[in-house]
Amino acid sequence: MRITKAIKQEMLDILEKHYKNTTTALNYSTPFELLIAVVLSAQCTDIRVNIITARMFPKYNTPEQFLALGQPGLEQEIRDCGLFRSKAKNIIATCEILCQEYGGQVPNRFEDLVKLPGVGRKTANVLLSQLFGVPAIAVDTHVFRVANRLNLAIGDTPLAVEQGLMKAIAKEKWSDAHHWLIWHGRKVCKATNPACNICPLNNLCPSSKN
């Protein structure tokens, strides 16, 4: 099946209908809390991250408090998170930069965010979109998989898929579409055994098992 611009738009319209008003599954109440939650979410489920932050944020939720806790203390707080040692190291280093250069606040520019230890392109785009209303598409494993399966954007790297999606989706829809793709990947278009039989895109998807 040749995926034309019109078919891509039909797919996006269906995704919007099914996942409109969805947002991040991570729980947070401040920009700094979201930064920490997104860093923790690398190779870890949002459910697990929410368990960790639910017990941690009532005690520590500012860069200053994290620095006072220190890396060994932070490691103990996040031991049930994958890669907890490297994440603790990056978070403490990030907190030092936030305090020294940004008055303890999360910066609102992409080029500043990606300089923070543990913050890559995906995390920066999540923060820009979620916190500051900047149109952005963050390509996680779900977005990468769904975009390629649907041929919305074909690429071997997250950056290639991000660039493809930016061309396929109207800029004002970037941030919303990011969530549509994530939730579709979680609920239907799973990594193994995708539920093609209940997928609303079944008749349009070039990867459908049906």
Salt bridges, closest charged atoms under 4 A:
GLU16 OE2 - LYS173 NZ 2.77
ASP46 OD2 - ARG186 NH2 2.35
GLU77 OE2 - LYS59 NZ 3.01
ASP80 OD2 - ARG48 NH1 3.12
ASP80 OD1 - ARG55 NH2 2.48
GLU111 OE2 - ARG109 NH1 3.18
ASP112 OD2 - ARG109 NE 2.88
GLU162 OE1 - ARG121 NE 2.67
